[in-house]
Amino acid sequence: MVPSLRTTLLCLALSVGVGIGGGAHAAPPAQPISAEQLVAALNFQQGKITLPGDIATLDLPAGFRYLSPADAGRVLVEGWGNPPGHTTLGMIVPAKLNPLSAAGWGVILTYDKDGHVKDDDADSIKYDELLKDMQEAVTANNAERKAQGYAPMSLVGWAEQPSYDKAHHKLYWAKELKTEGDGGNGLNYNIRVLGREGVLVLNAVAGMEQIRQVKADMQQVTAFTDFTPGQRYADFDSKTDKVAEYGLAALVAGGVAAKLGLFGKLFALLLAFKKLILLAVVGGGAAVLKFFKREKKVDLGK
């Protein structure tokens, strides 16, 4: 099947997340490079990984690889066409897939040091009502999207309704996104791992047709991801540590935007693209400006 062109949205974590680990991207090269050259230049890491800032660790099995913040930035900017300037802790990618292929996808890692998030509201959140508010927020931003030259977007619904693992302090949910004119819908699979001083953000960027595989793989990702000793949820000290100004519902709705009432400003805060851009393949003096033309919707909310 020929992949369709899909518009995407990367959310709060990349725009307003804490800048641990330095820049997430490298400056675009002076001369366009091919997809093959870009992938060849990436340093895929395996095994035990300590994330920048010693916040958390990854104990990667054979099926996954890690890209540093700099290499993840190259994928985001040069490979997927996101604007530069975002900060991440790196990216996890399936070992068997080329991240720049039509089937390629990745888990973008960030950390929000907004304080210790209380989970007292875990059993009282009305997710159906929350979804309606989020859908209205996305619709309200379409006028601004059009003004900026982007197609209108809609939040179709939950691809997986939010659920909270109280024992391990991990929040899961997935959203299905649709952009006008696209042939397929995008998948934003979210995991938030609550810690002592903030939240580790894991966002999988993929297409809806990949949801079964992404869901299965993300269960593995959470199993090998953990805060370092001293940074875990149980290490919270009420005498010295800051408590976040929001709870679990705000994490699902969009973190900072939710707690500040900025739903109407989501576009300005969150705009970025997850796609495969047109990489130049130079040969015989002519540049062939076409490569997969695939985009995937994603909403990287905090």
Long-range contacts (C-beta under 8 A, 24 or more apart in sequence): 3-102, 3-184, 3-207, 3-292, 3-293, 3-294, 4-182, 4-183, 4-184, 4-294, 5-182, 5-183, 5-293, 5-294, 5-295, 6-179, 6-182, 6-183, 6-184, 6-185, 6-186, 6-207, 6-275, 6-294, 6-295, 6-296, 6-297, 7-150, 7-151, 7-153, 7-179, 7-181, 7-182, 7-186, 7-273, 7-275, 7-295, 7-297, 8-177, 8-179, 8-186, 8-205, 8-272, 8-273, 8-274, 8-275, 8-295, 8-296, 8-297, 8-298, 9-153, 9-177, 9-270, 9-271, 9-272, 9-273, 9-274, 9-297, 9-298, 9-299, 9-300, 10-82, 10-86, 10-108, 10-205, 10-270, 10-271, 10-272, 10-273, 10-274, 10-298, 10-299, 10-300, 11-203, 11-254, 11-266, 11-270, 11-298, 11-299, 11-300, 11-301, 11-302, 12-254, 12-255, 12-256, 12-257, 12-269, 12-270, 12-300, 12-301, 12-302, 13-108, 13-110, 13-112, 13-201, 13-203, 13-255, 13-300, 13-301, 13-302, 14-82, 14-86, 14-87, 14-88, 14-108, 14-110, 14-272, 14-300, 15-86, 15-269, 15-270, 15-272, 16-255, 16-256, 16-269, 16-302, 17-87, 17-88, 17-110, 17-111, 17-112, 17-201, 17-302, 18-87, 18-110, 18-111, 18-112, 18-113, 18-198, 19-87, 20-51, 20-52, 20-53, 20-55, 20-87, 20-89, 20-111, 20-113, 21-51, 21-52, 21-53, 21-69, 21-87, 21-88, 21-89, 21-90, 22-52, 22-69, 22-70, 22-87, 23-69, 23-70, 23-73, 23-85, 23-87, 24-69, 24-70, 24-72, 24-73, 24-76, 24-86, 24-87, 24-88, 25-70, 25-72, 25-73, 25-74, 25-76, 25-77, 25-82, 25-84, 25-85, 25-86, 26-70, 26-73, 26-74, 26-77, 26-78, 27-84, 28-77, 28-78, 28-84, 29-78, 31-280, 31-282, 32-279, 32-280, 32-282, 32-287, 33-78, 33-279, 33-280, 34-279, 34-280, 34-281, 34-282, 34-291, 35-79, 35-100, 35-276, 35-279, 35-281, 35-291, 35-292, 38-74, 38-75, 38-78, 38-79, 38-100, 38-279, 39-98, 39-99, 39-100, 41-74, 42-67, 42-71, 42-74, 42-75, 43-67, 43-68, 43-71, 44-93, 44-95, 46-95, 49-90, 50-228, 51-89, 51-90, 51-109, 51-111, 52-89, 52-90, 53-89, 53-111, 54-228, 54-231, 55-89, 55-111, 55-195, 55-200, 55-227, 55-228, 55-231, 56-89, 56-111, 56-193, 56-195, 56-200, 56-225, 56-226, 56-227, 56-228, 56-231, 57-225, 57-226, 57-228, 58-92, 58-224, 58-225, 59-224, 60-92, 60-224, 61-220, 61-224, 62-95, 63-94, 63-95, 63-96, 63-217, 63-220, 64-92, 64-93, 64-94, 64-95, 64-217, 64-220, 64-221, 64-224, 65-92, 65-93, 65-94, 65-95, 66-90, 66-91, 66-92, 66-93, 67-91, 67-92, 67-93, 67-99, 67-106, 72-106, 72-108, 72-109, 75-99, 75-100, 75-106, 76-108, 76-272, 76-274, 78-277, 78-279, 79-276, 79-277, 79-279, 80-205, 80-273, 80-274, 80-275, 80-276, 80-277, 81-273, 81-274, 81-275, 81-276, 81-277, 81-295, 82-272, 82-273, 82-274, 83-271, 83-272, 83-273, 86-272, 92-202, 92-221, 94-217, 100-276, 100-291, 100-292, 101-292, 102-276, 102-292, 102-294, 103-210, 105-204, 105-205, 105-206, 105-207, 105-210, 105-214, 105-296, 106-204, 106-205, 107-202, 107-203, 107-204, 107-205, 107-218, 107-221, 108-201, 108-202, 108-203, 108-205, 108-300, 109-200, 109-201, 109-202, 110-200, 110-201, 110-203, 110-300, 111-198, 111-199, 111-200, 111-201, 112-198, 112-199, 112-201, 112-255, 112-302, 113-197, 113-198, 114-198, 114-199, 114-244, 114-245, 114-246, 114-255, 114-256, 114-302, 115-197, 115-198, 115-241, 115-242, 115-243, 115-244, 115-245, 116-194, 116-195, 116-196, 116-197, 116-198, 116-233, 116-236, 116-241, 116-242, 116-243, 116-244, 117-194, 117-198, 117-199, 117-244, 117-246, 117-247, 117-248, 117-251, 118-243, 118-244, 118-247, 119-164, 119-166, 119-169, 119-194, 119-247, 119-248, 120-247, 121-247, 121-248, 121-249, 122-164, 122-166, 122-248, 125-162, 125-248, 125-249, 125-252, 127-158, 127-161, 127-162, 127-252, 130-249, 130-252, 130-253, 131-155, 131-157, 131-158, 133-253, 133-263, 134-253, 134-254, 136-263, 137-254, 137-263, 137-264, 137-266, 138-266, 140-263, 140-264, 141-264, 141-266, 141-267, 144-267, 144-268, 145-267, 148-267, 148-271, 150-271, 151-179, 151-180, 151-181, 151-182, 152-179, 152-180, 153-177, 153-178, 153-179, 153-180, 153-297, 154-178, 154-179, 154-180, 155-299, 156-185, 159-187, 159-188, 159-189, 159-208, 159-211, 160-189, 160-211, 160-215, 162-252, 164-248, 168-193, 168-222, 169-193, 169-194, 169-195, 169-233, 170-194, 170-222, 171-248, 171-251, 171-252, 172-218, 173-252, 174-211, 174-215, 175-299, 176-208, 177-297, 177-298, 177-299, 178-297, 179-297, 182-295, 182-297, 184-208, 184-209, 185-297, 186-274, 186-295, 186-296, 186-297, 186-298, 187-211, 187-214, 187-296, 187-297, 187-298, 188-297, 188-298, 188-299, 188-300, 188-301, 189-214, 189-215, 189-218, 190-252, 190-300, 190-301, 191-218, 191-221, 191-222, 192-251, 192-302, 193-222, 193-225, 193-226, 193-227, 194-233, 195-227, 195-231, 195-232, 195-233, 196-227, 196-230, 196-231, 196-232, 196-233, 196-235, 196-236, 196-237, 196-241, 197-231, 197-241, 197-242, 198-244, 199-251, 199-302, 200-225, 200-227, 201-300, 201-302, 203-298, 203-300, 203-301, 204-298, 205-274, 205-296, 205-298, 205-300, 206-296, 206-298, 207-296, 207-297, 251-301, 251-302, 252-301, 253-301, 254-301, 254-302, 255-301, 255-302, 256-302, 257-301, 270-299, 270-300, 270-301, 274-298
